[in-house]
Amino acid sequence: MRVALAGSAALALGACATVPGAGVAAGSPITQAEAQQGAQYHQQLVGEFGGAMTGPQADYVERVTQNVAVQSGLATRPDAFEVTLLNSSVNNAFAVPGGYVYITRQLVGLMNNEAELAAVMGHEVGHVAARHSARREAAAQRNQLGGLGIAILSQVLLGGNNPLGQQISQAAVQGSQLLTLKFSRTQELEADQLGVQYLNGAGYDPRAMATLLQSLAAQNTLDASLMGRGNATIPAWASTHPDPASRVQNALQLAGAGTGVTNRETFLQRIDGLMYGDDPAQGVIEGQQFIHPELRLSFTAPTGFYMINSTTAVSVNGDAGRAQFSTGPYNGNLEAYVRSVFQALGGQQQQLAPQTLQRSTVNGLATVIGGARVNNGQQEVDVTVVAYDFGGGKAYHFAAITPAGQAAVFNPMFNSVRQITSQEAAQVVPRAIDVVTAARSDTVATLARRMAYTDGQEARFRVLNGLSGTDTVVPGQQYKIVVRSR
């Protein structure tokens, strides 16, 4: 979570009069209208994913992506594609009309060779070449989905069923959200097929599409396990690109007996030192604690809940309720601030205001608690907003939704919000990928013990390196571990 975005959570999406790409043949060059659409939302998308990274690692990702993207026929020059490495700890990649292609550093860190990087980027470019977003956008407009910019908690309030509320936009994303909606299974399979085709054209091993999908499925399962959930709900790439596990065999069939380069050693050399996990500048999650060294704040999620950090909010999710921690414009009136959050949650579709307001103090912070009971069309729910005055014209808040009568489940979290000291802030150190060479005496267990985590070390190591539960390490071969790095 960065400093401030949440005040505009109820902004609606303005429907376009025309849909760029509609009626354009698959594989045709980028049109002027598509280029204008991509440029219109580029900065917004970059901002929503933590900003663009620069330097040798970003240059490498750009070069690999451009070389595979040009196989699509969308453009004849590699530099016609604008490639952005995003500073995000979410596993995600996407492309939008106009030749704009994006991937998060977290997803790059999950890969094990250059061919896998080319595979996921080829897949995303395949969606654009097939004009999938144009079909999605046209369908969305036909279904009058003009209010997709409402925040996640509004979706829950109005009967939505997405527990993560679309990682792509924790607040209003307006027009850009249509570009990153979930693809259909048919579209996924078509993009897989195009991605394999582009891999072959660029000289990469086409089997990389299957190994990449295997890693995504394994990461999805691991995340669910670490969060104590029986069903996988992240990474975001898996939620916007359905069911990677079921597509592995199809990808293998598409690859056939094809051969090509993987460039494993080059890839590992280039990503050595890449930040992994949360960027302290956006706050970090350590177990049940969220701590933000720059904003000097911390809180602890209740047992049984898991957190997702984004650039606009921290989501707290569990079977007993959902909440978000964020910020917004503040004029010094905490009660007015709470009312504005309620109004944003209701959006244009529902007038929402607190039915109760209570002043309090939490760990020395002036606090206002607002509550309301609302029928979302399926059941009655309690909406709770707790706002904290951090001084200096800054306020932060929780917005929570629980089944009626169960709002107290979040009370320990509400009461845990506090300012942290400069010493505590200085102890927050980022993680990074460290590429190491396995010694003769090394095993999965010895390398896993070097992972900078207190839980799931071996499982994390295996998934990070694409190893199955029975694979062993090979002396002299390079592997990724995650270490603390300053």
Secondary structure in CASP SS format (residue, H / E / C, confidence):
PFRMAT SS
TARGET T0000
AUTHOR 0000-0000-0000
METHOD secondary structure of the structure
MODEL  1
M C 1.00
R C 1.00
V C 1.00
A C 1.00
L C 1.00
A H 1.00
G H 1.00
S H 1.00
A C 1.00
A C 1.00
L C 1.00
A C 1.00
L C 1.00
G C 1.00
A C 1.00
C C 1.00
A C 1.00
T C 1.00
V C 1.00
P C 1.00
G C 1.00
A C 1.00
G C 1.00
V C 1.00
A C 1.00
A C 1.00
G C 1.00
S C 1.00
P C 1.00
I C 1.00
T C 1.00
Q H 1.00
A H 1.00
E H 1.00
A H 1.00
Q H 1.00
Q H 1.00
G H 1.00
A H 1.00
Q H 1.00
Y H 1.00
H H 1.00
Q H 1.00
Q H 1.00
L H 1.00
V H 1.00
G H 1.00
E H 1.00
F C 1.00
G C 1.00
G C 1.00
A E 1.00
M C 1.00
T C 1.00
G C 1.00
P H 1.00
Q H 1.00
A H 1.00
D H 1.00
Y H 1.00
V H 1.00
E H 1.00
R H 1.00
V H 1.00
T H 1.00
Q H 1.00
N H 1.00
V H 1.00
A H 1.00
V H 1.00
Q H 1.00
S H 1.00
G C 1.00
L C 1.00
A C 1.00
T C 1.00
R C 1.00
P H 1.00
D H 1.00
A H 1.00
F C 1.00
E E 1.00
V E 1.00
T E 1.00
L E 1.00
L E 1.00
N C 1.00
S C 1.00
S C 1.00
V C 1.00
N C 1.00
N C 1.00
A E 1.00
F E 1.00
A E 1.00
V E 1.00
P C 1.00
G C 1.00
G C 1.00
Y E 1.00
V E 1.00
Y E 1.00
I E 1.00
T E 1.00
R H 1.00
Q H 1.00
L H 1.00
V H 1.00
G H 1.00
L H 1.00
M C 1.00
N C 1.00
N C 1.00
E H 1.00
A H 1.00
E H 1.00
L H 1.00
A H 1.00
A H 1.00
V H 1.00
M H 1.00
G H 1.00
H H 1.00
E H 1.00
V H 1.00
G H 1.00
H H 1.00
V H 1.00
A H 1.00
A C 1.00
R C 1.00
H H 1.00
S H 1.00
A H 1.00
R H 1.00
R H 1.00
E H 1.00
A H 1.00
A H 1.00
A H 1.00
Q H 1.00
R H 1.00
N C 1.00
Q C 1.00
L C 1.00
G C 1.00
G C 1.00
L C 1.00
G C 1.00
I C 1.00
A C 1.00
I H 1.00
L H 1.00
S H 1.00
Q H 1.00
V H 1.00
L H 1.00
L C 1.00
G C 1.00
G C 1.00
N C 1.00
N C 1.00
P C 1.00
L C 1.00
G C 1.00
Q C 1.00
Q C 1.00
I C 1.00
S C 1.00
Q C 1.00
A C 1.00
A C 1.00
V C 1.00
Q H 1.00
G H 1.00
S H 1.00
Q H 1.00
L H 1.00
L H 1.00
T H 1.00
L C 1.00
K C 1.00
F C 1.00
S C 1.00
R H 1.00
T H 1.00
Q H 1.00
E H 1.00
L H 1.00
E H 1.00
A H 1.00
D H 1.00
Q H 1.00
L H 1.00
G H 1.00
V H 1.00
Q H 1.00
Y H 1.00
L H 1.00
N H 1.00
G H 1.00
A H 1.00
G C 1.00
Y E 1.00
D C 1.00
P C 1.00
R C 1.00
A H 1.00
M H 1.00
A H 1.00
T H 1.00
L H 1.00
L H 1.00
Q H 1.00
S H 1.00
L H 1.00
A H 1.00
A H 1.00
Q H 1.00
N H 1.00
T H 1.00
L H 1.00
D H 1.00
A H 1.00
S H 1.00
L H 1.00
M C 1.00
G C 1.00
R C 1.00
G C 1.00
N C 1.00
A C 1.00
T C 1.00
I C 1.00
P C 1.00
A H 1.00
W H 1.00
A H 1.00
S H 1.00
T H 1.00
H C 1.00
P C 1.00
D C 1.00
P C 1.00
A H 1.00
S H 1.00
R H 1.00
V H 1.00
Q H 1.00
N H 1.00
A H 1.00
L H 1.00
Q H 1.00
L H 1.00
A H 1.00
G C 1.00
A C 1.00
G C 1.00
T C 1.00
G C 1.00
V E 1.00
T C 1.00
N C 1.00
R H 1.00
E H 1.00
T H 1.00
F H 1.00
L H 1.00
Q H 1.00
R H 1.00
I H 1.00
D C 1.00
G C 1.00
L C 1.00
M E 1.00
Y E 1.00
G C 1.00
D C 1.00
D C 1.00
P H 1.00
A H 1.00
Q H 1.00
G C 1.00
V E 1.00
I E 1.00
E E 1.00
G C 1.00
Q C 1.00
Q E 1.00
F E 1.00
I E 1.00
H E 1.00
P C 1.00
E C 1.00
L C 1.00
R C 1.00
L E 1.00
S E 1.00
F E 1.00
T E 1.00
A C 1.00
P C 1.00
T C 1.00
G C 1.00
F C 1.00
Y E 1.00
M E 1.00
I E 1.00
N E 1.00
S C 1.00
T C 1.00
T C 1.00
A C 1.00
V E 1.00
S E 1.00
V E 1.00
N E 1.00
G E 1.00
D C 1.00
A C 1.00
G E 1.00
R E 1.00
A E 1.00
Q E 1.00
F E 1.00
S E 1.00
T E 1.00
G C 1.00
P C 1.00
Y C 1.00
N C 1.00
G C 1.00
N C 1.00
L H 1.00
E H 1.00
A H 1.00
Y H 1.00
V H 1.00
R H 1.00
S H 1.00
V H 1.00
F H 1.00
Q H 1.00
A H 1.00
L H 1.00
G H 1.00
G C 1.00
Q C 1.00
Q C 1.00
Q C 1.00
Q C 1.00
L C 1.00
A C 1.00
P C 1.00
Q C 1.00
T E 1.00
L E 1.00
Q E 1.00
R E 1.00
S E 1.00
T E 1.00
V E 1.00
N C 1.00
G C 1.00
L E 1.00
A E 1.00
T E 1.00
V E 1.00
I E 1.00
G E 1.00
G E 1.00
A E 1.00
R E 1.00
V E 1.00
N E 1.00
N C 1.00
G C 1.00
Q C 1.00
Q C 1.00
E E 1.00
V E 1.00
D E 1.00
V E 1.00
T E 1.00
V E 1.00
V E 1.00
A E 1.00
Y E 1.00
D E 1.00
F E 1.00
G E 1.00
G C 1.00
G C 1.00
K E 1.00
A E 1.00
Y E 1.00
H E 1.00
F E 1.00
A E 1.00
A E 1.00
I E 1.00
T E 1.00
P E 1.00
A C 1.00
G C 1.00
Q C 1.00
A H 1.00
A H 1.00
V H 1.00
F H 1.00
N H 1.00
P H 1.00
M H 1.00
F H 1.00
N C 1.00
S C 1.00
V C 1.00
R E 1.00
Q E 1.00
I C 1.00
T C 1.00
S H 1.00
Q H 1.00
E H 1.00
A H 1.00
A H 1.00
Q C 1.00
V C 1.00
V C 1.00
P C 1.00
R E 1.00
A E 1.00
I E 1.00
D E 1.00
V E 1.00
V E 1.00
T E 1.00
A C 1.00
A C 1.00
R C 1.00
S C 1.00
D C 1.00
T C 1.00
V H 1.00
A H 1.00
T H 1.00
L H 1.00
A H 1.00
R C 1.00
R C 1.00
M C 1.00
A C 1.00
Y C 1.00
T C 1.00
D C 1.00
G C 1.00
Q H 1.00
E H 1.00
A H 1.00
R H 1.00
F H 1.00
R H 1.00
V H 1.00
L H 1.00
N C 1.00
G C 1.00
L C 1.00
S C 1.00
G C 1.00
T C 1.00
D C 1.00
T C 1.00
V C 1.00
V C 1.00
P C 1.00
G C 1.00
Q C 1.00
Q E 1.00
Y E 1.00
K E 1.00
I E 1.00
V E 1.00
V E 1.00
R E 1.00
S C 1.00
R C 1.00
END
